[in-house]
């Protein structure tokens, strides 16, 4: 089996933090590689205890982080389109 799929989670509010937790503890074959949130402390809190995760305030920077091969958009609705277009 190869390396786990590196996922960038965009948004670290309650939904994003839950996705981070699930990727880290429940989903096999994937890992959280990067998290982006305008509130850097909220992003850091979401990944507390998870090693090797890069934390960013800019979604595009998170998408470009080493090891990112997939994206999970958990930002507020109005930010979805920009995040999706950046991911493409």
Secondary structure, DSSP 8 states (H G I E B T S, - for coil): ----EEEEEE--SHHHHHHHHHHHHT-TTEEEEEEE-SSHHHHHHHTTT-TT-EEESSHHHHHTSTT--EEEE-S-HHHHHHHHHHH-
